Amino acid sequence: MRILRVPGFMLSRGLALLALLAFTLAAAGESRPALARGGKEKPGAGPMGGTIRDSATTLSVPLDDELSLVVGLPERFWLQCPRILPVPTSLAGRGLIAQYMNARGGSVSMLYLGCVPLSPAGDGLTLEQRAQHAAADFAVGLAKAYGGVEWELFSGPVAVAPTHVKVDGKKVSGWRAKRYSARPKDYGGPDSVFSGECALFVPPGQQVGSEQLAYIALDAKQGGTTLDKVLEQLAIKPTRQANPTGRRAQLNDLFESADAGRFPVRQIAFDLPAGFALTPAVFATRGEWVFIEERLGADGRPNARLQIRQRLTDRAGPPSADATQERGNHTASTLGPVEEVPLAVPGKRAYVFTHASTDAGASAASTAVVRVDDMILLLTWTTFGEGAAGPPDLAAFNGLVKSLDYAVRW
């Protein structure tokens, strides 16, 4: 498998050097086309396929099988995707990476959110002592952690000091790192330096003996946001209630273009129905996936899953050919008719069809085939359980597809 190094994470098999341009050089105030040529930006460079709505959103990370840390974020934050790869897609442990985007699609802040386990209980240490040790270890290992996602923390050892973080409106003891400097690995220049901060704390309410240390790190440049802003809306919720009313999912999809001279950043957004969230099972998934979330039932087991994968397409053919090709991957006798569903992008549509699923316990499945630039997005909604609400889920899936918007920046 061919591995290409990119700031933020390592990208595999077809993932482009575009992120080197899109996330760091663009953040320095330059455009990707200009940088690719070594010249000035030409008029008209920027979004393709229209502008895209930017919304406030939430991100969550499961702490255990029952609880999640939920972070409410202002506009401009986009989740870095593909989410699941054979290489690290988090700073440490179970985590996420997001970007705070400027109007041109460049990242002026990098957000790292996640958790790592404390040492096991029963070693004679109190919870406070175990937390202190974990926070100190995290600070010591921070430079190595940045190296794992192809960034360089170059300002020396990171010191942390006690502080308080508000979680659900209540003060929780924690630690905050003093400012440090980081930059994309193997890229020099004064405009590539980000100023970083990190907050650490043990979320309350966790199972005794399996507690996690939560981390929230933010690297920012001029025009970016602040760690204090990110920390304004922290909550601990049962995972099945982490997304109680639905939310706008905003994805920064990075994948190599078929044209080696292009460096696109594909921004994709859609309305994700209530109940869908990240679970430990999602983090345990292997392979290459743009995005996966599950909806948990009252028994804590998933009753639906949304999965997004992607592949390059032949733009010479019509989008309907993408659907025909994808349908060929399923048993013909299980296929439902193709429905053309309009997207939120004017004049664009998805091709949606039902089919059998090979997932254990699945009772229904639907896939939407969407062409985005020179990529095919394949969104699959799978319903689990006997007597599960197949028709309502199909209607909800069609609603999600209708809300899907995208813009391609290069």
LOMI-978332 format. One record per atom (N, C-alpha, C): residue in three letters; y, x, z. Coordinates in steps of 0.02 Angstrom, whole numbers, plus 50000, padded with zeros to 5 digits. Layout:
BEGIN
AlaYXZ/...
***
This chain:
BEGIN
Met499405004250000/Met500005000050000/Met500625004450000/Arg501095003049954/Arg501705006949949/Arg502205004650002/Ile502465009250041/Ile502945007650094/Ile503625010550075/Leu504135006350079/Leu504815008550067/Leu505215008050131/Arg505605013150147/Arg505975013150209/Arg506645009650199/Val506815005250245/Val507435001550242/Val507735000850311/Pro508395001250320/Pro508685000150386/Pro508514993350412/Gly508304993050475/Gly508134986650506/Gly507394985750512/Phe507014987750462/Phe506294987950467/Phe506014991250405/Met505374992950409/Met505044995650350/Met504794989850308/Leu504894990250243/Leu504694984950199/Leu504104987250156/Ser503634982750143/Ser503024984850110/Ser502924981150045/Arg502564984350001/Arg502314981549938/Arg502814977049903/Gly503274980149869/Gly503744976349830/Gly504394974849865/Leu504474976749927/Leu505104975549961/Leu505574981349944/Ala506204979649932/Ala506624984349896/Ala507054988649940/Leu507344993749909/Leu507864997749940/Leu508504993849945/Leu508514987749920/Leu509114983549923/Leu509394983049993/Ala508964982950044/Ala509234981950111/Ala509654987850132/Leu509504993750108/Leu509914999550123/Leu510624998350101/Leu510694995050044/Leu511364993450019/Leu511644987250053/Ala511224982150059/Ala511464975650081/Ala511674975450154/Phe511324979250196/Phe511444978450267/Phe511874983950298/Thr511894989650267/Thr512294994850298/Thr512904996750257/Leu512804998050193/Leu513374999850152/Leu513844994050143/Ala513574988050133/Ala514004982250126/Ala514384981050190/Ala514064982550247/Ala514404981750311/Ala514994986550317/Ala514974991950278/Ala515524996650279/Ala516114994250238/Gly516054988250209/Gly516604985450171/Gly516544986450097/Glu515964988750072/Glu515854989750001/Glu515404984249974/Ser515394983349909/Ser514944978449879/Ser514324981949853/Arg513764978249849/Arg513154981249824/Arg513214983349751/Pro513504979349706/Pro513544981649637/Pro513954987949631/Ala514514988349667/Ala514934994249663/Ala514565000349687/Leu514194999649741/Leu513845005349769/Leu513275007549724/Ala512955002749693/Ala512415004549648/Ala512665008649589/Arg513285007349569/Arg513575011049513/Arg513975017049535/Gly514165017149601/Gly514595022449625/Gly515315021149608/Gly515505014949591/Gly516195013349572/Gly516465007649612/Lys517005004549586/Lys517324999049620/Lys516994992549600/Glu517084987549644/Glu516794981049630/Glu517134977649571/Lys516734974649527/Lys517014970949472/Lys517174963849493/Pro517684960749464/Pro517824953749481/Pro517214949449466/Gly517084944849509/Gly516534940249499/Gly515884942249532/Ala515834948349557/Ala515224950349592/Ala515184946449657/Gly514604944149675/Gly514534940349737/Gly514004935049730/Pro514104929049761/Pro513584924149763/Pro513384921649694/Met512734920449686/Met512474916949627/Met512184910449653/Gly512174905349611/Gly511874899049632/Gly512314895249680/Gly512974896749682/Gly513434893149725/Gly513474896049795/Thr513944893549833/Thr514024895649903/Thr513504892149945/Ile513434894550007/Ile512924891750051/Ile513244890150119/Arg513064884550146/Arg513334882550211/Arg513084887150266/Asp513524889150310/Asp513364893450366/Asp513434889450430/Ser512914889050470/Ser512904884650529/Ser512744888450592/Ala512944885650648/Ala512694887950712/Ala511944886550715/Thr511574890750750/Thr510854889950752/Thr510574892450818/Thr509934892350826/Thr509604895150885/Thr509024899550862/Leu508874904550903/Leu508274908550895/Leu507894908350961/Ser507234908650957/Ser506834908551019/Ser506264913451013/Val506044915951070/Val505474920451075/Val505034918051132/Pro504384917051120/Pro503944914851174/Pro503834920351225/Leu503894918551289/Leu503764923251344/Leu503034923251362/Asp502714917551358/Asp502004916751372/Asp501764910651334/Asp501204907851354/Asp500934902051318/Asp501334895651329/Glu501794895651377/Glu502144889451393/Glu502904889851385/Leu503204895651401/Leu503934896151403/Leu504204900551348/Ser504834898951328/Ser505184902951278/Ser505894904351302/Leu506144910151281/Leu506854911751288/Leu507204909151226/Val507724904951236/Val508084901851181/Val508804904251183/Val509044906651126/Val509724909351121/Val510104905151070/Gly510644901951094/Gly511084898251049/Gly511584902951017/Leu511644902750951/Leu512054907450915/Leu512594903950874/Pro513174907050868/Pro513704904150826/Pro513544904950752/Glu513984902550710/Glu513904903350638/Glu513854910750620/Arg513554911950562/Arg513504918550530/Arg512864922350546/Phe512454919950593/Phe511834923450609/Phe511274921050563/Trp510934925950532/Trp510384924650486/Trp509774928750506/Leu509194925550508/Leu508584928750529/Leu508324933350475/Gln508174939450493/Gln507914944350444/Gln507194942650425/Cys507064942250361/Cys506404940550336/Cys506224945250278/Pro505584946050263/Pro504994942850291/Pro504904944350365/Arg504664939150401/Arg504584939650472/Arg503944943350491/Ile503424942650451/Ile502774945550468/Ile502574950450414/Leu502484956750434/Leu502294962050388/Leu501804966650424/Pro501474971150387/Pro501034976050419/Pro501424981550455/Val502084981250455/Val502504986350486/Val502974982850535/Pro503304986550582/Pro503704983350634/Pro504264978850607/Thr504324972950636/Thr504874968450620/Thr505234966350684/Ser505184970550735/Ser505564969450797/Ser505734976250827/Leu506234976250870/Leu506424982550903/Leu505874984850951/Ala505574980150986/Ala505044981651033/Ala504664975351051/Gly504024975951063/Gly503634970351086/Gly503654964351040/Arg503694958551070/Arg503724952151033/Arg504464950651021/Gly504684950950959/Gly505404950250948/Gly505604948650877/Leu506264947950868/Leu506574946150804/Leu507154950750790/Ile507354950950726/Ile507964954350706/Ile508384949350666/Ala509024949150680/Ala509484944850643/Ala510104948650625/Gln510464946150575/Gln511094949250554/Gln511664944250561/Tyr512234946950580/Tyr512864943250580/Tyr513214945050515/Met513274940250470/Met513474941550401/Met514214940450389/Asn514504944550347/Asn515184943150325/Asn515164938850262/Ala515764937150235/Ala515804932350181/Ala515464934850117/Arg515394941350110/Arg515094944150049/Arg514334944950056/Gly514064943450115/Gly513344944250123/Gly513154950950153/Gly513634954850178/Gly513474961050211/Gly513424960050286/Ser513014964050319/Ser512914963350391/Ser513414967850428/Val513794964650474/Val514264968450515/Val514024968750587/Ser513464965550602/Ser513144966150667/Ser512394965250657/Met511994968950696/Met511274968250698/Met511074965850767/Leu510684960550770/Leu510454957650833/Leu509704958750841/Tyr509504961350898/Tyr508804962250915/Tyr508644958150977/Leu508174953650972/Leu507994949051026/Leu507244949351037/Gly507034950051100/Gly506314950151112/Gly506144951151185/Cys505504952851197/Cys505274953951265/Cys504694958951265/Val504634962451320/Val504084967151331/Val503794965951401/Pro503154967051411/Pro502844965451476/Pro503044970251531/Leu503094967651592/Leu503164971951651/Leu502484974951666/Ser502484979851709/Ser501844982651733/Ser501464977151770/Pro500794977451771/Pro500404972151803/Pro500574971351877/Ala500534965151901/Ala500624963951972/Ala500024966652010/Gly500104967552075/Gly499554969952116/Gly499524977352124/Asp500044980952100/Asp500054988152108/Asp500474990352168/Gly500634985352211/Gly501014986952272/Gly501754986552263/Leu501994985152203/Leu502704984652190/Leu502924977352189/Thr503534976252212/Thr503824969552208/Thr504024968052136/Leu504174961652122/Leu504404959752056/Leu505044963552039/Glu505494964252087/Glu506124967752075/Glu505994975052057/Gln505524978252090/Gln505374985252075/Gln505044985952007/Arg504594981351991/Arg504274981551925/Arg504794980451870/Ala505264976051883/Ala505794974751834/Ala506244980951825/Gln506414984151880/Gln506834990151877/Gln506484995651837/His505844996551849/His505465001651812/His505444999951737/Ala505344993551722/Ala505304991551652/Ala505974992651617/Ala506524990951651/Ala507184991851622/Ala507334999251610/Ala507145003551659/Ala507255010751651/Ala506835013451593/Asp506215011251589/Asp505775013451535/Asp506045011251467/Phe506305005151464/Phe506575002551401/Phe507165006851378/Ala507605008551425/Ala508185012751407/Ala507965019651383/Val507475022551417/Val507225029151397/Val506915028851327/Gly506575023451312/Gly506235022851248/Gly506645019751192/Leu507295018451206/Leu507695014751157/Leu507785018751092/Ala507895025251098/Ala507985029251037/Ala507355028950993/Lys506775029451024/Lys506145028950987/Lys506065022050956/Ala506265016850993/Ala506215010050967/Ala506645009150905/Tyr507255011850906/Tyr507685011550847/Tyr507365015350789/Gly507055020950803/Gly506725024650750/Gly506185020650717/Gly505845016350755/Gly505305012250727/Gly505545007250676/Val506195005250680/Val506465000550630/Val506955004150584/Glu506865010750578/Glu507235014850530/Glu507975015250544/Trp508155015250609/Trp508835016750631/Trp508795022950675/Glu509375025950685/Glu509425031950726/Glu509945030850782/Leu509715031250844/Leu510165031250901/Leu510325038550915/Phe510945040650902/Phe511095047850901/Phe511605049950953/Ser511795045450999/Ser512315047151047/Ser512055049751113/Gly511405051051117/Gly511125053851179/Gly510775048651221/Pro510535050551281/Pro510175046051325/Pro510575039751341/Val510225034151346/Val510545027751361/Val510505026351436/Ala511065024951466/Ala511095023351537/Ala511165015851546/Val510835013051598/Val510905005951613/Val511165005251684/Ala511534999851695/Ala511814998451761/Ala511684991151778/Pro511604989551843/Pro511474982651863/Pro512034977951841/Thr511854971951824/Thr512334966851805/Thr512014960051817/His512354954751798/His512074948051800/His512134944951731/Val511634941051712/Val511634937351649/Val511564929951667/Lys511944925651634/Lys511884918451647/Lys511344915451603/Val510854912351636/Val510304909051602/Val510294901851627/Asp510344897051582/Asp510394889951602/Asp510974888951651/Gly511504892751641/Gly512104892051681/Gly512084895251750/Lys511524898651766/Lys511444901851831/Lys511394909351823/Lys511674912951871/Lys511654920251868/Lys510944922851882/Val510734927451839/Val510084930751847/Val510214938351847/Ser509894941751894/Ser509994949051898/Ser509714952351835/Gly510064957551813/Gly509834961151754/Gly510174967851749/Trp510154970851690/Trp510444977351677/Trp510794977151609/Arg511294981451603/Arg511654981951540/Arg511744989251523/Ala511584990851461/Ala511644997851438/Ala512374999351423/Lys512575005451439/Lys513225007751418/Lys513205008651342/Arg513795008251311/Arg513825008351238/Arg513505014751210/Tyr513165013851155/Tyr512855019551120/Tyr512995018851045/Ser512855023951007/Ser512985023950935/Ser512335024350896/Ala512295020350844/Ala511705020150801/Ala511915019650728/Arg511465021850684/Arg511605021450613/Arg510935021050576/Pro510955018650515/Pro510335018550475/Pro510065025550466/Lys509425026250471/Lys509105032850463/Lys509205035450393/Asp509305041950388/Asp509355045350323/Asp509965043050282/Tyr510465040150316/Tyr511085038650281/Tyr511655041150323/Gly512065045450296/Gly512625048150334/Gly513265044450318/Gly513825047550338/Gly514475044550324/Gly514745040950384/Pro515395041450395/Pro515705038450454/Pro515675030850454/Asp515645027650395/Asp515645020350392/Asp514965017350408/Ser514465021450421/Ser513805018750435/Ser513655018150509/Val514125020150552/Val514005020250624/Val514135013450655/Phe513655011150695/Phe513715004850732/Phe513755006550807/Ser514135002550844/Ser514175003150916/Ser513694998250947/Gly513235000650990/Gly512714996351017/Gly512774995051091/Glu512534989251111/Glu512464987351182/Glu511814983551190/Cys511564983451252/Cys510924980051264/Cys510924977051334/Ala510704970751339/Ala510614967451404/Ala509874966351417/Leu509674967451479/Leu508974966751500/Leu508934962351561/Phe508434958051565/Phe508334953751623/Phe507634950751622/Val507404948551680/Val506764945151685/Val506894937651688/Pro506734933951636/Pro506854926751636/Pro506484923351693/Pro506824918851729/Pro506494915451785/Pro505974910451762/Gly505514908851809/Gly505024903551796/Gly504384905751763/Gln504304912251752/Gln503704914651717/Gln503094914751763/Gln502514915051731/Gln501884915351768/Gln501854921851808/Val501674921351871/Val501644927251915/Val501104932051889/Gly501304938351883/Gly500834943451861/Gly500854944951787/Ser501184940651748/Ser501224941851676/Ser501944941351652/Glu502404943151696/Glu503104942451679/Glu503314947151622/Gln503824945151586/Gln504104948951530/Gln504824950951547/Leu505014956751522/Leu505714958951524/Leu506024956951457/Ala506544952851458/Ala506884950851397/Ala507414955951379/Tyr507494957251315/Tyr508034961651292/Tyr508434958151238/Ile509084959251238/Ile509524956851186/Ile509994962651170/Ala509914965651112/Ala510324971351092/Ala510744969351031/Leu511354971751030/Leu511794970350974/Leu512154976750952/Asp512104978250888/Asp512474983850858/Asp513014980850814/Ala513624983150820/Ala514174979950783/Ala514644985050753/Lys514974982950699/Lys515504986650667/Lys516134982350669/Gln516664984950640/Gln517274981050634/Gln517134974650595/Gly517364969050621/Gly517224962650589/Gly516594959450614/Gly516234962750659/Gly515624959950687/Gly515764955650748/Thr515244953950784/Thr515314949950844/Thr515154954250904/Thr515104951250964/Thr514994955051025/Thr514374952751061/Leu514114957051104/Leu513534955251144/Leu513714949551192/Asp514314949651220/Asp514524944251265/Asp514484937451230/Lys514684937251167/Lys514644930951130/Lys513924928551122/Val513474933251109/Val512764931551101/Val512464929051166/Leu512714931651223/Leu512434929851288/Leu512694923251316/Glu513134919851280/Glu513454913851308/Glu512974908051316/Gln512454907551274/Gln512014901751276/Gln511284903951281/Leu511084905751341/Leu510384907751354/Leu510044902251394/Ala509424900851376/Ala509044895751412/Ala508304897551412/Ile507954895151463/Ile507224895651466/Ile506954888551461/Lys506534887351411/Lys506274880651399/Lys505524880951384/Pro505164875551399/Pro504484875151372/Pro504504875951297/Thr504044879751269/Thr504064881251197/Thr504084875051155/Arg503724869851175/Arg503724863651135/Arg504394860051138/Gln504844862251183/Gln505514859351186/Gln506064864351167/Ala505854869951138/Ala506344875051119/Ala506794872651062/Asn506544867851023/Asn506934865050968/Asn506894857450973/Pro507234854551022/Pro507124847451037/Pro507414842550987/Thr507924844550950/Thr508254839850904/Thr508264842150832/Gly507944847650818/Gly507974850550751/Gly508534855650747/Arg508484860150699/Arg508994865350692/Arg509034867650619/Arg509564870950603/Arg509654873950537/Arg509354880850538/Ala508814881950501/Ala508514888650495/Ala508884892450440/Gln509104898650456/Gln509484902650408/Gln509124909350400/Leu508874910650340/Leu508454916450327/Leu508804921150278/Asn508774927550294/Asn508964932850248/Asn508324935650219/Asp508154933750159/Asp507524935650129/Asp507624941850086/Leu507294947250104/Leu507364953650068/Leu506714955050031/Phe506754955249967/Phe506164956749927/Phe506394960049862/Glu506024964949840/Glu506214968749781/Glu506294964249720/Ser506814965549682/Ser506904962049619/Ser506444965049566/Ala506264960949517/Ala505874963449460/Ala506294968349420/Asp506954967649424/Asp507424972049390/Asp507634977649438/Ala507434983749422/Ala507574989349468/Ala508314990749476/Gly508734987949432/Gly509444989149437/Gly509814984049479/Arg509444979149507/Arg509754974049549/Arg509534974849621/Phe509974973149667/Phe509824973549739/Phe510024967049773/Pro509644961649761/Pro509854955149786/Pro509714954149860/Val510134950349892/Val510004947649959/Val509974940149951/Arg509404937149965/Arg509304930049956/Arg509394926450023/Gln509914922550028/Gln510034918550088/Gln509744911550077/Ile509314909350121/Ile508964902950115/Ile509044899150180/Ala509234892950176/Ala509334888850236/Ala509034881950226/Phe508784878950280/Phe508504872250277/Phe508504869250347/Asp508444862650349/Asp508424859050413/Asp507704858850438/Leu507584862050494/Leu506914862350523/Leu506844856650573/Pro506354852150566/Pro506294846450611/Pro506174848450683/Ala506304843750727/Ala506204844850799/Ala505484846950814/Gly505414851250864/Gly504754853350887/Gly504514859950860/Phe504764862150803/Phe504524868350774/Phe504844874350810/Ala504424879250826/Ala504664885250862/Ala504154890750852/Leu504354896750871/Leu503884902450871/Leu503414901850930/Thr502794903650920/Thr502284903450972/Thr501944910350975/Pro501574911851029/Pro501194918051030/Pro500714918750972/Ala500434913050949/Ala499974913350893/Ala500314915650829/Val500944913650820/Val501314915950761/Val501404923450763/Phe501574926150821/Phe501664933350827/Phe501014937250818/Ala500454933850829/Ala499804937050820/Ala499564936650748/Thr499924933050705/Thr499734932350635/Thr499804938950598/Arg499344940350554/Arg499354946450515/Arg499484944850442/Gly499644949950403/Gly499784948950332/Gly500514949550317/Glu500734946150265/Glu501434946250244/Glu501674939050235/Trp502144936950276/Trp502404930150275/Trp503164930450283/Val503514926450244/Val504234926050250/Val504424922850317/Phe504054917550336/Phe504254913550394/Phe503654909250415/Ile503534908650480/Ile503034904050506/Ile503294901250572/Glu503254894750581/Glu503354891750647/Glu502864886050655/Glu502734884350719/Glu502254879050735/Glu502594873550776/Arg502324867450769/Arg502544861850811/Arg501984860450860/Leu502144860650924/Leu501634859650976/Leu501624852450999/Gly501014849951012/Gly500934843251040/Gly500984843251115/Ala500884837451145/Ala500924836751218/Ala500404840951253/Asp499844842351219/Asp499314846451249/Asp499434853951240/Gly500004855751210/Gly500164862751200/Gly499834865851140/Arg499464861951103/Arg499134864551043/Arg499534862750981/Pro499524866950928/Pro499924865350868/Pro499654859250832/Asn500104854650814/Asn499904849050772/Asn500214849450703/Ala500624854650692/Ala500894855850625/Ala501124863050620/Arg501104865750559/Arg501344872650548/Arg501714872850481/Leu502284876350482/Leu502644877650421/Leu502584885050405/Gln502334886550345/Gln502244893550323/Gln502614894550257/Ile502944900250251/Ile503284901850188/Ile503054908650165/Arg502804908950104/Arg502634915350073/Arg503014915750007/Gln502954921349972/Gln503344922149911/Gln502994927049863/Arg503184926649801/Arg502954931349750/Arg503454931349693/Leu503444936649654/Leu503884937049596/Leu503664932149542/Thr504144929849503/Thr503994925149448/Thr504224928049382/Asp503994924949330/Asp504224926649262/Asp504784921849245/Arg505404924349245/Arg505974919949234/Arg506014917449162/Ala505614920249118/Ala505614917949049/Ala505294910949043/Gly504864909249091/Gly504534902749090/Gly504924897649131/Pro504784891249122/Pro505134885949161/Pro504884885849233/Pro505294883449280/Pro505064882949350/Pro504434878749358/Ser504334873849315/Ser503734869749321/Ser503104873849311/Ala503164879349275/Ala502584883749265/Ala502364887049330/Asp502854888249375/Asp502684891049440/Asp502224886249478/Ala502394879749475/Ala501984874749510/Ala501294874249479/Thr501264874449414/Thr500604874149380/Thr500164880049401/Gln500474885949405/Gln500094891849426/Gln499854891149498/Glu500284888749542/Glu500094888049613/Glu499554882749621/Arg499594877249585/Arg499084872149590/Arg498404874849569/Gly498404879849526/Gly497774882849505/Gly497414886549560/Asn497754887749616/Asn497444891149673/Asn497084886349720/His497104879849705/His496804874749747/His496254871049709/Thr495794868149745/Thr495254864249715/Thr495554858149681/Ala495424857349617/Ala495744852149577/Ala495634845149606/Ser495044843849633/Ser494884837049657/Ser495284835249720/Thr495594840149752/Thr495974838649814/Thr496724838149801/Leu496944839249739/Leu497654839449724/Leu497954832549715/Gly498534831449745/Gly498934825549732/Gly499404826749674/Pro499734821549649/Pro500204822449593/Pro500804826549614/Val501134829549565/Val501734833549577/Val502344828949582/Glu502734829849634/Glu503364826249642/Glu503934831149636/Glu504424829649594/Glu505014833849588/Glu505524831549640/Val505684836149687/Val506134834549742/Val506774838549734/Pro507364835349731/Pro507984839049723/Pro508144843149785/Leu508404849149774/Leu508624853549828/Leu509354852149844/Ala509604855449896/Ala510314854949912/Ala510734858949863/Val510414863349824/Val510764867049771/Val510834862449711/Pro511444861149689/Pro511524856449633/Pro511124858449572/Gly510754853549545/Gly510374854649484/Gly509704858149494/Lys509544860049555/Lys508904863549568/Lys508414858849602/Arg507774860049591/Arg507264855649620/Arg506644859649640/Ala506254856549684/Ala505614859349704/Ala505064854949675/Tyr504464857949670/Tyr503884854349646/Tyr503394853849704/Val503284847649729/Val502914846549790/Val502264842849774/Phe501724845149806/Phe501084841749796/Phe500654842549859/Thr500224837749870/Thr499744838049926/Thr499104841449903/His498734844149951/His498104847549935/His497714848450000/Ala497074850249992/Ala496664851650051/Ala496874858450080/Ser496754859150146/Ser496904865550179/Ser496254868650204/Thr496234875250202/Thr495654878850227/Thr495734880750300/Asp496304879050331/Asp496414880650401/Asp495974876350445/Ala495684879250497/Ala495244875550543/Ala495634869950576/Gly495354864050575/Gly495654858250608/Gly496194854850569/Ala496344857250508/Ala496874854250468/Ala496664847450440/Ser497114842550442/Ser496964835950416/Ser497364834350353/Ala497904838050340/Ala498314836850280/Ala498744842950267/Ala498924843950204/Ala499364849550187/Ala499764847850125/Ser500374850350122/Ser500804849550064/Ser501154856150050/Thr501254857749987/Thr501604863849968/Thr502184862149922/Ala502754865449933/Ala503334865049889/Ala503414871649854/Val503494871549789/Val503594877549748/Val504324877649727/Val504684882949748/Val505404883349736/Val505554890049703/Arg505894889949646/Arg506104896249615/Arg506794898149642/Val506844904149669/Val507464906849694/Val507584913449659/Asp508044913549611/Asp508184919549573/Asp507534921549536/Asp507274927549548/Asp506654929649515/Asp506064929249563/Met506124925149615/Met505594924249664/Met505344917049664/Ile504714916249684/Ile504444909649698/Ile504354909149773/Leu504674904249804/Leu504534902649874/Leu504004897249877/Leu503504898249919/Leu502964893449928/Leu502974891050001/Leu503234885050011/Leu503274882150078/Leu502684877450087/Thr502294878650139/Thr501704874450152/Thr501754871450222/Trp501704864850226/Trp501694861150289/Trp500974858750299/Thr500664860950353/Thr499984859050369/Thr499984854950433/Thr499654849250432/Thr499574844950490/Thr498884845750519/Phe498834846050586/Phe498194847150619/Phe498014841150663/Gly497364840250673/Gly497124835350721/Gly496894828950688/Glu496374826050716/Glu496134819650691/Glu496654814150705/Gly496764809950657/Gly497244804550666/Gly497954806850667/Ala498084813150647/Ala498774815550646/Ala499184811750594/Ala499844811650605/Ala500284807550563/Ala500414810950497/Gly499934810250450/Gly500014813350384/Gly500604810750345/Pro500654804150331/Pro501224801550292/Pro501904803050324/Pro502004801950389/Pro502654803850418/Pro502804811350411/Asp502294815550417/Asp502394822650408/Asp502584824250336/Leu502284820850288/Leu502454821950218/Leu503184819950206/Ala503394814450236/Ala504094812350228/Ala504564817450260/Ala504364820150318/Ala504784825150352/Ala504814831450310/Phe504254833350279/Phe504244839350237/Phe504704838350176/Asn504674832550145/Asn505114831250089/Asn505844831550110/Gly505994829150171/Gly506674829650196/Gly506894836750205/Leu506434840950230/Leu506584848150238/Leu506734851250170/Val506324849550120/Val506424852450054/Val507094850250025/Lys507264844050034/Lys507904841550007/Lys508504845150039/Ser508414847550100/Ser508954850950135/Ser509014858350117/Leu508524860850079/Leu508484868050065/Leu509054870250018/Asp509414875150041/Asp509984878050004/Asp509864885549998/Tyr510134888549946/Tyr510084895749941/Tyr510664898649902/Ala510794905049914/Ala511274908849875/Ala510994915849867/Val511104918949810/Val510864925649797/Val511474930149790/Arg511504935349831/Arg512074939849830/Arg511834946749807/Trp512214949749762/Trp512024956249736/Trp512634959949708/
***
